[in-house]
Amino acid sequence: MSKQCGSSLPAGSTPANTLCQDQFQDQFQEPKSSAISTRDLCWHAGERAILSDIHLELPQGQMLGIIGPNGAGKSTLLRCLYRYLKPSHGEISLFGQSIDTLSARAFARQVAVVLQDTPHHFDMTTSQLVALGLTPHKSAFAFSTPDDKSKVAEALATVGLTEQQNQAFEQLSGGEKQRALIARAIVQQPKLLILDEPTNHLDIRYQIQILELLRSLQMTVVISIHDLNLASALCDQLLLLNKGKKVAQGSPGEVLTETQLSQVFGICCQVSPHPQHGRPQISYYYGYHEHGYSEHGYNGQGERGYNEHGYNEQSDKPYHKGESA
């Protein structure tokens, strides 16, 4: 008998994919035509290159996770994609059309953005906040219609916030606020949804819940994310950045290798198939502070501090009893 999994969304909401063994593989999309692509993308802050020659291609309907160490350029790349920053060089195409040719309203009808920091809307109810997503589709001073209200109600139901629709946005929990912002994006009816660290400051249940919700939306999604195991489990593709440059793009299995993780993050780890979905699961080894790891995962004498069993290769002395997590 296969293991049963329950949806992590509240009762009454549209259920997200629950990652059971017998259904996990079915939720990943077959490649389609390109939703967004970049060519030779660069962005400089003065004389300093923050992004250099980024090439990226994402098929429609897939979810891309942008990963990399702090300062790798993840948020800067997202800001270029949603036109907050203008690239110093290179091209960005959205569904085959240069984003420079789109008006602000036309761009907003195709791209919705959920930023890392939750905005403050002191006097708004949850439903009023979600209704702001209708703005790109309405003329100035247009009144709300029954169809508008229906779209807001449907988006609230999708993210499991129907019961909180009249509650002040500021009174929602962190996870509820993030879901309300995603509901606002749903109402915007975009073809592409961009999120900058949507799981930031959330506990693990809400992190899983948010990413499962994004998978259930059946639209193209681009996110930046720090949790590599979550990214592996729920993203169709990963883009690994380091020091503003592309290291790799592909499936989680292609990107999350022990060699690349060691070189980019400076850690020692073991990558093995997850027991539920078979995608890469990363187990980390410890002892960096005590044994002087450099940025490449080596000690100060140029020697590897850990081997795959959690032992120092020179002394065979175990660190923290060789435990990983």
BABA-408000 format. One record per residue (C-alpha): x, y, z; residue number from 1; residue in three letters. Coordinates in nm, 3 decimals. Example, Ala and Ser with C-alpha at 12.3 -4.5 7.8 and 13.67 -1.06 7.14 Angstrom:
2
[atom [1.230, -0.450, 0.780], 1, 'ALA']
[atom [1.367, -0.106, 0.714], 2, 'SER']
//
This chain:
325
[atom [0.000, 0.000, 0.000], 1, 'MET']
[atom [0.142, 0.340, -0.096], 2, 'SER']
[atom [0.199, 0.600, 0.168], 3, 'LYS']
[atom [-0.087, 0.846, 0.206], 4, 'GLN']
[atom [-0.013, 1.217, 0.223], 5, 'CYS']
[atom [-0.244, 1.497, 0.326], 6, 'GLY']
[atom [-0.261, 1.842, 0.170], 7, 'SER']
[atom [-0.082, 2.108, 0.372], 8, 'SER']
[atom [-0.333, 2.378, 0.275], 9, 'LEU']
[atom [-0.615, 2.462, 0.518], 10, 'PRO']
[atom [-0.954, 2.298, 0.486], 11, 'ALA']
[atom [-1.171, 2.451, 0.217], 12, 'GLY']
[atom [-0.879, 2.554, -0.004], 13, 'SER']
[atom [-0.788, 2.419, -0.345], 14, 'THR']
[atom [-0.541, 2.139, -0.261], 15, 'PRO']
[atom [-0.181, 2.171, -0.374], 16, 'ALA']
[atom [0.014, 1.872, -0.499], 17, 'ASN']
[atom [0.095, 1.657, -0.199], 18, 'THR']
[atom [0.401, 1.477, -0.334], 19, 'LEU']
[atom [0.285, 1.121, -0.274], 20, 'CYS']
[atom [0.507, 0.860, -0.432], 21, 'GLN']
[atom [0.243, 0.745, -0.680], 22, 'ASP']
[atom [0.169, 1.096, -0.807], 23, 'GLN']
[atom [0.489, 1.296, -0.761], 24, 'PHE']
[atom [0.631, 1.244, -1.107], 25, 'GLN']
[atom [0.302, 1.326, -1.280], 26, 'ASP']
[atom [0.306, 1.689, -1.169], 27, 'GLN']
[atom [0.618, 1.788, -1.363], 28, 'PHE']
[atom [0.558, 1.947, -1.700], 29, 'GLN']
[atom [0.687, 1.839, -2.039], 30, 'GLU']
[atom [0.901, 2.112, -2.205], 31, 'PRO']
[atom [0.708, 2.367, -2.412], 32, 'LYS']
[atom [0.802, 2.678, -2.604], 33, 'SER']
[atom [1.009, 2.939, -2.421], 34, 'SER']
[atom [0.839, 3.162, -2.166], 35, 'ALA']
[atom [1.140, 3.375, -2.081], 36, 'ILE']
[atom [1.496, 3.382, -2.209], 37, 'SER']
[atom [1.807, 3.595, -2.166], 38, 'THR']
[atom [2.110, 3.638, -2.391], 39, 'ARG']
[atom [2.446, 3.781, -2.275], 40, 'ASP']
[atom [2.272, 3.949, -1.981], 41, 'LEU']
[atom [2.499, 4.178, -1.776], 42, 'CYS']
[atom [2.436, 4.433, -1.504], 43, 'TRP']
[atom [2.699, 4.660, -1.351], 44, 'HIS']
[atom [2.695, 4.873, -1.036], 45, 'ALA']
[atom [2.942, 5.140, -1.139], 46, 'GLY']
[atom [3.254, 4.954, -1.248], 47, 'GLU']
[atom [3.159, 4.636, -1.062], 48, 'ARG']
[atom [3.000, 4.352, -1.259], 49, 'ALA']
[atom [2.710, 4.205, -1.058], 50, 'ILE']
[atom [2.582, 3.985, -1.343], 51, 'LEU']
[atom [2.796, 3.864, -1.633], 52, 'SER']
[atom [2.682, 3.693, -1.955], 53, 'ASP']
[atom [2.376, 3.518, -1.816], 54, 'ILE']
[atom [2.210, 3.284, -2.066], 55, 'HIS']
[atom [1.881, 3.137, -1.955], 56, 'LEU']
[atom [1.593, 2.959, -2.125], 57, 'GLU']
[atom [1.274, 2.850, -1.948], 58, 'LEU']
[atom [0.991, 2.660, -2.121], 59, 'PRO']
[atom [0.633, 2.767, -2.060], 60, 'GLN']
[atom [0.460, 2.606, -1.764], 61, 'GLY']
[atom [0.777, 2.514, -1.577], 62, 'GLN']
[atom [0.907, 2.630, -1.241], 63, 'MET']
[atom [1.265, 2.758, -1.224], 64, 'LEU']
[atom [1.452, 2.790, -0.896], 65, 'GLY']
[atom [1.744, 3.033, -0.893], 66, 'ILE']
[atom [2.000, 2.921, -0.635], 67, 'ILE']
[atom [2.346, 3.028, -0.523], 68, 'GLY']
[atom [2.537, 3.173, -0.225], 69, 'PRO']
[atom [2.465, 3.516, -0.080], 70, 'ASN']
[atom [2.582, 3.779, -0.325], 71, 'GLY']
[atom [2.561, 3.544, -0.623], 72, 'ALA']
[atom [2.326, 3.780, -0.810], 73, 'GLY']
[atom [1.993, 3.602, -0.761], 74, 'LYS']
[atom [1.784, 3.906, -0.667], 75, 'SER']
[atom [1.963, 4.125, -0.923], 76, 'THR']
[atom [1.872, 3.880, -1.199], 77, 'LEU']
[atom [1.508, 3.880, -1.088], 78, 'LEU']
[atom [1.505, 4.262, -1.084], 79, 'ARG']
[atom [1.627, 4.262, -1.443], 80, 'CYS']
[atom [1.359, 4.010, -1.540], 81, 'LEU']
[atom [1.075, 4.220, -1.396], 82, 'TYR']
[atom [1.224, 4.547, -1.529], 83, 'ARG']
[atom [1.312, 4.710, -1.199], 84, 'TYR']
[atom [1.671, 4.724, -1.328], 85, 'LEU']
[atom [1.776, 4.787, -1.685], 86, 'LYS']
[atom [2.054, 4.551, -1.797], 87, 'PRO']
[atom [2.389, 4.705, -1.882], 88, 'SER']
[atom [2.406, 4.468, -2.177], 89, 'HIS']
[atom [2.212, 4.181, -2.327], 90, 'GLY']
[atom [1.853, 4.092, -2.409], 91, 'GLU']
[atom [1.552, 3.960, -2.222], 92, 'ILE']
[atom [1.263, 3.807, -2.415], 93, 'SER']
[atom [0.918, 3.729, -2.279], 94, 'LEU']
[atom [0.723, 3.474, -2.483], 95, 'PHE']
[atom [0.940, 3.559, -2.783], 96, 'GLY']
[atom [0.909, 3.938, -2.751], 97, 'GLN']
[atom [1.171, 4.177, -2.614], 98, 'SER']
[atom [1.053, 4.317, -2.281], 99, 'ILE']
[atom [1.178, 4.660, -2.388], 100, 'ASP']
[atom [0.899, 4.679, -2.646], 101, 'THR']
[atom [0.619, 4.632, -2.391], 102, 'LEU']
[atom [0.437, 4.918, -2.222], 103, 'SER']
[atom [0.412, 4.915, -1.842], 104, 'ALA']
[atom [0.048, 4.804, -1.860], 105, 'ARG']
[atom [0.116, 4.534, -2.119], 106, 'ALA']
[atom [0.407, 4.402, -1.912], 107, 'PHE']
[atom [0.194, 4.399, -1.595], 108, 'ALA']
[atom [-0.070, 4.194, -1.776], 109, 'ARG']
[atom [0.187, 3.923, -1.843], 110, 'GLN']
[atom [0.418, 3.935, -1.540], 111, 'VAL']
[atom [0.330, 3.940, -1.169], 112, 'ALA']
[atom [0.590, 3.988, -0.896], 113, 'VAL']
[atom [0.592, 3.889, -0.529], 114, 'VAL']
[atom [0.884, 4.053, -0.348], 115, 'LEU']
[atom [1.089, 3.924, -0.055], 116, 'GLN']
[atom [0.970, 4.176, 0.203], 117, 'ASP']
[atom [0.600, 4.180, 0.287], 118, 'THR']
[atom [0.458, 4.529, 0.216], 119, 'PRO']
[atom [0.256, 4.719, 0.476], 120, 'HIS']
[atom [-0.110, 4.780, 0.394], 121, 'HIS']
[atom [-0.239, 4.904, 0.727], 122, 'PHE']
[atom [-0.597, 4.985, 0.628], 123, 'ASP']
[atom [-0.666, 4.705, 0.382], 124, 'MET']
[atom [-0.855, 4.385, 0.431], 125, 'THR']
[atom [-0.719, 4.072, 0.271], 126, 'THR']
[atom [-0.975, 4.084, -0.010], 127, 'SER']
[atom [-0.898, 4.450, -0.080], 128, 'GLN']
[atom [-0.529, 4.369, -0.111], 129, 'LEU']
[atom [-0.600, 4.082, -0.349], 130, 'VAL']
[atom [-0.825, 4.309, -0.559], 131, 'ALA']
[atom [-0.523, 4.528, -0.636], 132, 'LEU']
[atom [-0.421, 4.258, -0.881], 133, 'GLY']
[atom [-0.707, 4.370, -1.108], 134, 'LEU']
[atom [-0.541, 4.709, -1.170], 135, 'THR']
[atom [-0.360, 4.624, -1.497], 136, 'PRO']
[atom [-0.689, 4.509, -1.650], 137, 'HIS']
[atom [-0.906, 4.807, -1.555], 138, 'LYS']
[atom [-0.925, 5.163, -1.678], 139, 'SER']
[atom [-0.884, 5.460, -1.445], 140, 'ALA']
[atom [-1.176, 5.517, -1.206], 141, 'PHE']
[atom [-1.346, 5.193, -1.317], 142, 'ALA']
[atom [-1.581, 5.041, -1.061], 143, 'PHE']
[atom [-1.565, 4.684, -0.938], 144, 'SER']
[atom [-1.794, 4.441, -1.117], 145, 'THR']
[atom [-1.947, 4.111, -1.006], 146, 'PRO']
[atom [-1.687, 3.939, -1.226], 147, 'ASP']
[atom [-1.409, 4.121, -1.037], 148, 'ASP']
[atom [-1.547, 4.003, -0.705], 149, 'LYS']
[atom [-1.574, 3.650, -0.838], 150, 'SER']
[atom [-1.206, 3.653, -0.946], 151, 'LYS']
[atom [-1.097, 3.777, -0.603], 152, 'VAL']
[atom [-1.307, 3.514, -0.425], 153, 'ALA']
[atom [-1.169, 3.239, -0.649], 154, 'GLU']
[atom [-0.808, 3.348, -0.585], 155, 'ALA']
[atom [-0.868, 3.357, -0.209], 156, 'LEU']
[atom [-1.011, 3.005, -0.225], 157, 'ALA']
[atom [-0.713, 2.885, -0.427], 158, 'THR']
[atom [-0.469, 2.996, -0.157], 159, 'VAL']
[atom [-0.694, 2.889, 0.131], 160, 'GLY']
[atom [-0.780, 3.234, 0.267], 161, 'LEU']
[atom [-1.157, 3.251, 0.219], 162, 'THR']
[atom [-1.218, 3.272, 0.593], 163, 'GLU']
[atom [-0.964, 3.556, 0.626], 164, 'GLN']
[atom [-1.103, 3.769, 0.340], 165, 'GLN']
[atom [-1.243, 4.038, 0.573], 166, 'ASN']
[atom [-0.953, 4.024, 0.816], 167, 'GLN']
[atom [-0.699, 4.308, 0.814], 168, 'ALA']
[atom [-0.397, 4.213, 0.606], 169, 'PHE']
[atom [-0.164, 4.327, 0.885], 170, 'GLU']
[atom [-0.323, 4.075, 1.124], 171, 'GLN']
[atom [-0.239, 3.773, 0.906], 172, 'LEU']
[atom [0.045, 3.538, 0.992], 173, 'SER']
[atom [0.361, 3.540, 0.782], 174, 'GLY']
[atom [0.249, 3.241, 0.578], 175, 'GLY']
[atom [-0.099, 3.388, 0.528], 176, 'GLU']
[atom [0.046, 3.719, 0.411], 177, 'LYS']
[atom [0.260, 3.541, 0.154], 178, 'GLN']
[atom [-0.042, 3.346, 0.031], 179, 'ARG']
[atom [-0.245, 3.670, 0.009], 180, 'ALA']
[atom [0.026, 3.826, -0.210], 181, 'LEU']
[atom [0.021, 3.519, -0.432], 182, 'ILE']
[atom [-0.359, 3.552, -0.455], 183, 'ALA']
[atom [-0.311, 3.912, -0.567], 184, 'ARG']
[atom [-0.075, 3.783, -0.836], 185, 'ALA']
[atom [-0.330, 3.519, -0.944], 186, 'ILE']
[atom [-0.596, 3.788, -0.989], 187, 'VAL']
[atom [-0.350, 3.974, -1.210], 188, 'GLN']
[atom [-0.378, 3.676, -1.451], 189, 'GLN']
[atom [-0.011, 3.671, -1.549], 190, 'PRO']
[atom [0.163, 3.428, -1.780], 191, 'LYS']
[atom [0.479, 3.453, -1.566], 192, 'LEU']
[atom [0.502, 3.476, -1.188], 193, 'LEU']
[atom [0.831, 3.595, -1.033], 194, 'ILE']
[atom [0.898, 3.558, -0.660], 195, 'LEU']
[atom [1.206, 3.673, -0.467], 196, 'ASP']
[atom [1.265, 3.427, -0.180], 197, 'GLU']
[atom [0.896, 3.353, -0.115], 198, 'PRO']
[atom [0.981, 3.121, 0.174], 199, 'THR']
[atom [1.198, 3.375, 0.358], 200, 'ASN']
[atom [1.127, 3.390, 0.736], 201, 'HIS']
[atom [0.866, 3.112, 0.718], 202, 'LEU']
[atom [0.874, 2.788, 0.917], 203, 'ASP']
[atom [0.922, 2.466, 0.723], 204, 'ILE']
[atom [0.551, 2.377, 0.696], 205, 'ARG']
[atom [0.471, 2.712, 0.537], 206, 'TYR']
[atom [0.776, 2.686, 0.310], 207, 'GLN']
[atom [0.652, 2.354, 0.172], 208, 'ILE']
[atom [0.297, 2.485, 0.154], 209, 'GLN']
[atom [0.394, 2.794, -0.048], 210, 'ILE']
[atom [0.603, 2.599, -0.300], 211, 'LEU']
[atom [0.334, 2.332, -0.341], 212, 'GLU']
[atom [0.084, 2.610, -0.400], 213, 'LEU']
[atom [0.305, 2.762, -0.670], 214, 'LEU']
[atom [0.330, 2.423, -0.840], 215, 'ARG']
[atom [-0.048, 2.390, -0.845], 216, 'SER']
[atom [-0.104, 2.721, -1.032], 217, 'LEU']
[atom [-0.013, 2.575, -1.374], 218, 'GLN']
[atom [0.177, 2.883, -1.489], 219, 'MET']
[atom [0.542, 2.965, -1.551], 220, 'THR']
[atom [0.713, 3.046, -1.221], 221, 'VAL']
[atom [1.060, 3.185, -1.144], 222, 'VAL']
[atom [1.175, 3.198, -0.781], 223, 'ILE']
[atom [1.494, 3.262, -0.591], 224, 'SER']
[atom [1.540, 3.020, -0.304], 225, 'ILE']
[atom [1.802, 2.924, -0.046], 226, 'HIS']
[atom [1.676, 2.581, 0.062], 227, 'ASP']
[atom [1.838, 2.346, -0.187], 228, 'LEU']
[atom [1.637, 2.041, -0.083], 229, 'ASN']
[atom [1.307, 2.224, -0.132], 230, 'LEU']
[atom [1.430, 2.354, -0.466], 231, 'ALA']
[atom [1.526, 2.001, -0.568], 232, 'SER']
[atom [1.188, 1.857, -0.470], 233, 'ALA']
[atom [0.961, 2.116, -0.630], 234, 'LEU']
[atom [1.137, 2.293, -0.919], 235, 'CYS']
[atom [1.144, 2.161, -1.275], 236, 'ASP']
[atom [1.475, 2.335, -1.340], 237, 'GLN']
[atom [1.745, 2.503, -1.134], 238, 'LEU']
[atom [1.978, 2.788, -1.231], 239, 'LEU']
[atom [2.295, 2.791, -1.020], 240, 'LEU']
[atom [2.472, 3.127, -0.992], 241, 'LEU']
[atom [2.804, 3.215, -0.833], 242, 'ASN']
[atom [2.970, 3.558, -0.825], 243, 'LYS']
[atom [2.728, 3.688, -1.087], 244, 'GLY']
[atom [2.792, 3.410, -1.336], 245, 'LYS']
[atom [2.593, 3.109, -1.447], 246, 'LYS']
[atom [2.745, 2.784, -1.324], 247, 'VAL']
[atom [2.476, 2.544, -1.444], 248, 'ALA']
[atom [2.113, 2.519, -1.552], 249, 'GLN']
[atom [1.913, 2.201, -1.583], 250, 'GLY']
[atom [1.716, 1.948, -1.384], 251, 'SER']
[atom [1.788, 1.918, -1.010], 252, 'PRO']
[atom [1.982, 1.600, -1.081], 253, 'GLY']
[atom [2.204, 1.781, -1.330], 254, 'GLU']
[atom [2.270, 2.084, -1.111], 255, 'VAL']
[atom [2.287, 1.949, -0.755], 256, 'LEU']
[atom [2.603, 1.742, -0.775], 257, 'THR']
[atom [2.846, 1.702, -0.487], 258, 'GLU']
[atom [3.127, 1.857, -0.692], 259, 'THR']
[atom [2.932, 2.168, -0.791], 260, 'GLN']
[atom [2.792, 2.219, -0.441], 261, 'LEU']
[atom [3.142, 2.195, -0.292], 262, 'SER']
[atom [3.290, 2.436, -0.545], 263, 'GLN']
[atom [3.011, 2.695, -0.527], 264, 'VAL']
[atom [2.901, 2.682, -0.162], 265, 'PHE']
[atom [3.228, 2.565, -0.004], 266, 'GLY']
[atom [3.067, 2.276, 0.180], 267, 'ILE']
[atom [3.113, 1.900, 0.206], 268, 'CYS']
[atom [2.798, 1.702, 0.142], 269, 'CYS']
[atom [2.648, 1.379, 0.021], 270, 'GLN']
[atom [2.381, 1.376, -0.251], 271, 'VAL']
[atom [2.148, 1.076, -0.266], 272, 'SER']
[atom [1.798, 1.004, -0.400], 273, 'PRO']
[atom [1.513, 1.120, -0.178], 274, 'HIS']
[atom [1.321, 0.815, -0.047], 275, 'PRO']
[atom [0.987, 0.961, -0.160], 276, 'GLN']
[atom [1.039, 1.130, -0.496], 277, 'HIS']
[atom [1.386, 1.014, -0.602], 278, 'GLY']
[atom [1.525, 1.361, -0.670], 279, 'ARG']
[atom [1.853, 1.473, -0.514], 280, 'PRO']
[atom [1.855, 1.504, -0.135], 281, 'GLN']
[atom [2.155, 1.680, 0.018], 282, 'ILE']
[atom [2.305, 1.575, 0.351], 283, 'SER']
[atom [2.558, 1.820, 0.493], 284, 'TYR']
[atom [2.867, 1.745, 0.701], 285, 'TYR']
[atom [2.986, 1.975, 0.979], 286, 'TYR']
[atom [3.310, 2.104, 1.130], 287, 'GLY']
[atom [3.379, 2.418, 0.926], 288, 'TYR']
[atom [3.443, 2.661, 1.211], 289, 'HIS']
[atom [3.646, 2.419, 1.420], 290, 'GLU']
[atom [3.870, 2.302, 1.137], 291, 'HIS']
[atom [3.913, 2.619, 0.934], 292, 'GLY']
[atom [3.725, 2.563, 0.611], 293, 'TYR']
[atom [3.796, 2.800, 0.325], 294, 'SER']
[atom [3.538, 2.906, 0.067], 295, 'GLU']
[atom [3.616, 2.589, -0.132], 296, 'HIS']
[atom [3.557, 2.344, 0.155], 297, 'GLY']
[atom [3.925, 2.295, 0.240], 298, 'TYR']
[atom [4.118, 2.372, 0.555], 299, 'ASN']
[atom [4.390, 2.633, 0.580], 300, 'GLY']
[atom [4.661, 2.387, 0.472], 301, 'GLN']
[atom [4.483, 2.305, 0.147], 302, 'GLY']
[atom [4.364, 1.969, 0.280], 303, 'GLU']
[atom [4.011, 1.840, 0.269], 304, 'ARG']
[atom [3.865, 1.872, 0.619], 305, 'GLY']
[atom [3.591, 1.610, 0.583], 306, 'TYR']
[atom [3.546, 1.297, 0.382], 307, 'ASN']
[atom [3.213, 1.137, 0.302], 308, 'GLU']
[atom [3.205, 0.964, 0.643], 309, 'HIS']
[atom [3.259, 1.282, 0.841], 310, 'GLY']
[atom [3.624, 1.211, 0.931], 311, 'TYR']
[atom [3.935, 1.421, 0.893], 312, 'ASN']
[atom [4.141, 1.259, 0.620], 313, 'GLU']
[atom [4.466, 1.328, 0.801], 314, 'GLN']
[atom [4.383, 1.212, 1.154], 315, 'SER']
[atom [4.068, 0.996, 1.105], 316, 'ASP']
[atom [3.924, 1.188, 1.399], 317, 'LYS']
[atom [3.544, 1.218, 1.372], 318, 'PRO']
[atom [3.381, 1.561, 1.386], 319, 'TYR']
[atom [3.054, 1.571, 1.575], 320, 'HIS']
[atom [3.044, 1.189, 1.557], 321, 'LYS']
[atom [3.028, 1.207, 1.178], 322, 'GLY']
[atom [2.666, 1.318, 1.178], 323, 'GLU']
[atom [2.500, 1.481, 0.881], 324, 'SER']
[atom [2.165, 1.645, 0.832], 325, 'ALA']
//
